[in-house]
Amino acid sequence: MKVVIIGGVAGGATAAARLRRLDERAEIIILERTGYVSYANCGLPYYVGGVITDREELTLQTPEGFRNRFGIDVRVGQEAVELHPEQHTVTVRRLEDGSTYALHYDKLLLSPGARPVGSNLPGEDDPRVFTLRTVEDTLRIRAYLDEHPVRRAVVVGGGFIGVEMVENLVHAGVDVTAIELADQVLAPLDYEMACMVHQNMRAHGVDLRLSTGLEAIEQEGAGLTCTLSGRVKVFADMVLLAIGVRADHALAQQAGLELDIKGSIRVDEHMATSDPDIYAVGDAVAVSDFVSGEKAVLPLAGPANRQGRMVADLINGREASYEGTQGTMICKVFDLSAGATGNNEKQLRASGRAYDKVYVHPSSHAGYYPGAETLSLKLLFDPASGVILGAQAVGKEGVDKRIDVIATAMRGRMTVQDLEKLELCYAPPFSSAKDPVNMAGFTACNVMKGDLRQIFIEDLKDLDPEKDLLVDIRTQSEYDAGTIGNAVLIPLDSIRDRLAEFPKDKRVVIFCRAGLRGYIGYRILVQNGITNVYNLSGGYLTWEPVYGAKNKSCGGGKTTRIPKEKA
Ligand code: FAD
């Protein structure tokens, strides 16, 4: 069996190594266009920022290493330029001298990844305008930083590559303007969760401009002038374009293989293309979204690796099928982490799926043990069955663990009722006896059982002082430090003595800092005959990053302010 693999990084290298483990006699050839194989794409931003200092660390394997350990023929600097499925051959170009040759295969794997999307703007060819995908790109950026006095950079695009590059350029001592066309960074998060990330980026000195596009790049003296939406001009010594990636379908298209959404390669559940002897994996293919079942392109390293491994099994006659991608992701944003799994609210709304949601903001570990940090967790679930549809978390500690637990639960098609029962590891330095994941499960179950009725921050704009009373049930000092609109203060511990102040002819909307005291207040009120009560899910901690603190202009519960982020 002769297997040719096009692309020698996440999907391709994984497939090659497993192929060898399963079949000692197979002839395995990897064609890789760049000069490196099995490199750590995900680590590249950290080399630019000087966090990873040894460039050898970026290349997990060398062609020699592959040959010695796995007996795999890795041909770097060689590009597959044409596929001939009927003849089972690939035309390969040696980039060093442009010479070509034909290579026969029995089975072919395409793992060509994706290419950075260009801006199509004049000026993008300037050598001070960069994209980041390969080791070569990384070395180019690092060399530019080392050889030039780079004081200001513009990073275009707020996806995870853009955001990681913002952090790393700041780490390298550069003032960064980050621009994003959407009203938020990190699309897997919903807007209100992303606002926590925006706050943190700005707190670290990033000039973050949302709902802003790049309109022109022009040379100006020794630097570049970027024209942004509204003809605003920003000067930069360098520009990084991170406006997304597009599945690399060039070879598949040339070979007449079927394509799918967003120019990706169509594959079945066995990662086979429309030619049964050609498989495709990774960023280049369309997968099914694990939650919705709809077609999706989700360029992430984990899925690429797993698909590569699976194809090796299939080539060796084993049974396997790919069961969809959840989009589980995490991104470090300075001292904050933002993670997500499954569908977010935007996706659920777009696909017309019924959902409910809860927000909790518990401590990452026992509050009395030093170093505990607030962890903001949003859980989305089916309101009828409780099946978990997605989760997002933002915080300084413990985000990865909670998203991983929920991602695992989702794979098992578990429900919020199951989250209540999860027995997770606990000692004070690590968690609480009721882990944040349990807490999210408890809260969701309270909602499903009717023990708690919720209102959300986006609903506050509809409050009418004639019909609604907004009550802050935190303490006087918390209230003085900033409340929502014209909320009246009735601290939780005084509610039983002040029941008369809660009108029975109005809807009562209560809120606290994180939602937990609100739940207690809710239970007190409804059991004392004040039944038209709603608790603001996630409380002030969900509201504040979106609408801003210390602003009482929301008026008698009529929160008509434009969100700070959108102003
Ligand atoms: P790749 O790993 O990109 O490999 C494709 C290879 O194929 C490339 O080296 C390319 O040169 C080669 N190739 C393409 N066409 C040809 C051809 N015709 N002939 C020969 N060779 C060819 N994902 C995460 O999950 N977490 C992260 O933190 C994360 N961080 C990232 C940071 C950066 C800067 C980048 C660029 C990506 C990051 N990703 C991350 C995404 C992740 O790296 C990709 O999802 C994953 O590498 C995709 O694997 P792949 O095999 O499909 O493609």
Boltz pocket constraint, residues with backbone or C-beta under 6 A from the ligand:
constraints:
  - pocket:
      binder: B
      contacts: [[A, 6], [A, 7], [A, 8], [A, 9], [A, 10], [A, 11], [A, 12], [A, 31], [A, 32], [A, 33], [A, 34], [A, 36], [A, 41], [A, 42], [A, 43], [A, 44], [A, 45], [A, 78], [A, 79], [A, 80], [A, 81], [A, 111], [A, 112], [A, 113], [A, 114], [A, 132], [A, 133], [A, 134], [A, 161], [A, 248], [A, 251], [A, 281], [A, 282], [A, 283], [A, 284], [A, 298], [A, 299], [A, 300], [A, 301], [A, 302], [A, 304], [A, 328], [A, 330]]
      max_distance: 6.0
